[in-house]
Amino acid sequence: MLAIGLLGFGFAHAGTTDPTDPGATGKKDDLNGVVIHAESKKPLKDVSVTAILVSKKEKVVMTDEVGNFSFDELKPGIYKFVFEKAGFRKITKEKVVVRTDEAFQLNIEMIENSDYEIMPSPFNVGGIK
């Protein structure tokens, strides 16, 4: 659970939308959301969002200028969503259940890649202290 928090992404189930509600977004079988920068909280455009159902790539969409993305009429099932953008850590959200009678909201915060990765010291080889 801590790892999920550290990756900086969250999701909320939007439930079934009321078509008479003028503020309602999405329709049945939709999945949509927004991708933002984890630190600045600004929207990220041109993030590739891939929907994968049972090891088969279903659809790929890109976020728009304000970080929004949307999948229309996804087949019901358990999906994996992969969020990718150059210069940012790849985010994978697994076990997202898409149902035929519900809309779903998936909001993501992406973290920039650092220029270096923390590696073990080459001077501490073989447990020498």
C-alpha angles and dihedrals in degrees: 000000000000090000090056090053092048092053087060102228133124139176137201129198108237095193125204113335123228109235090207091058107094090204094054116114129195129024135232116308091019129130118190140154147140133267119213138177107263095223106033095032088220119140118262118222127201095030110154111230116192124191113206122189117189095340091310121113106235105177142347123206134173127226116249129231092288096044097258124143133177139189116199125206099356115184112255114262146087112305139191115214121202121198116197135174130157111261094023135091114260113249121208120191111192134191097027107164115217115194128191095237101045142068118220133206120209117183120187135192114202125206122215118244113248117233089244137034122222107253130181113264113267087216093066098063119153095008096290109161 
